[in-house]
Amino acid sequence: MSVQNTTLSWDQILELAQNNTPARRVRRFGVSPSTAPIPISLHKLPPETPPPVLLYRDTNSWCPFCERVWFALEEKEIPFATEFIDLNNKPKWYTDLVPSTQVPAVKIEGELVYESKDILLALEARFSDSPLLPDDPEENAIARQLVEDAETNGSKEVGYKFLIGTSADDNELATLQASFEAKLDELERALAKYPGSYFLSTFSLVDIMYGPHLDRLAASLPVYRDYHIKGNPRFPNLNAWLAALNERPAYDRVKTDAATFNLLLRRLWGVKPSGNPLPLDPVLSETIQDRAEAAERLSDNREAAIGDILKNSGVQALAVNGDISAVKDAIEFHLKLLAEYLLHGDKLLLPWGRVGGKENLDPFSSAVGAITLAYVRNRICVPRDMSAGAATAFRAAANKILASIY
């Protein structure tokens, strides 16, 4: 199957994708990240009006504390701008500005606030027209105490210690598991105190405080400790809460996905998996808005993607006599095939490499395609490159095309 067999140009793919998703990003030429999501509320500002909030967050968008603040800004629909900080090479102006030198930090109409909990409370005080704390005085007091508890009760610290602990001693791991389960039991009881799925009578800052950490632990513990929060009958309220949290559009915009975080654990902390990753959510992989967002991100960044694949995937080893033109053509063909499959789903006829015991494809092109698809599937960083829902659709589509090639 040759490159000429694809039916749409990249410009046509980009236009079709953008017509099917509201997700938009701003280009950032010559800096990292090269694009950034546009806040959903930015359009509310008059032209040439600076946003009232400037958010300083990590370049890769992995930090759960930054995620808390971003989540609240999107939930409260506060227009904001973002300044990205490279955590491996923090600029001196930032370490001079922020006493902790850590992210996140914000300027609210020029006033600096740092530490995620303090930022959330400051945003709540300044932008009270979209409250994330209850109006009822008694429940408001309970909410503020729960916000403090989320920072001090040790649940996230015990959870991460259980997740990334390096001990090979089974007794020590059992003790860590028991300590973490005791913390989960406390949260389970707290969630039972109000009707509905949240910690209070409605969604609040309490849910934002716990969300990024518990969502990460629920995604990674099955892989690295063979321990499940999701589907565990011991924690029905936590499961209902996680489901409700992941249905919020604002959270879908800001959260990382399980695949990204699990890859990070191996790369950054050297943790070795002991179980299998959770399967991709088939519902997300079939949502046209998510599929179209993934196709939009791929088509809009195709040149950078092709360059990255050529440089870092090892595919250049397949070049004949050092001529990479055929390799590059095969890479582009398979990326375009991926984008078209994202947009058209099973209506697009896939190439199917071996049919009836006979090869249907050029083995060279198929080999390049397999490397390309596997590489980009694992290379995606959420939410730096695209939303979690779009990444799920992207990975599922890449897997489907890989299966058709081999």
Helices and strands as residue ranges (DSSP letters): G 3-5, H 10-18, E 25-27, E 35-37, G 42-44, E 53-58, H 64-75, E 80-85, H 92-97, E 105-108, E 111-114, H 116-126, H 137-152, H 155-164, H 170-191, H 205-224, H 236-246, H 249-254, H 258-269, H 282-285, H 288-300, H 302-312, G 315-318, H 325-344, G 345-347, E 354-355, E 358-359, H 363-379, H 388-405
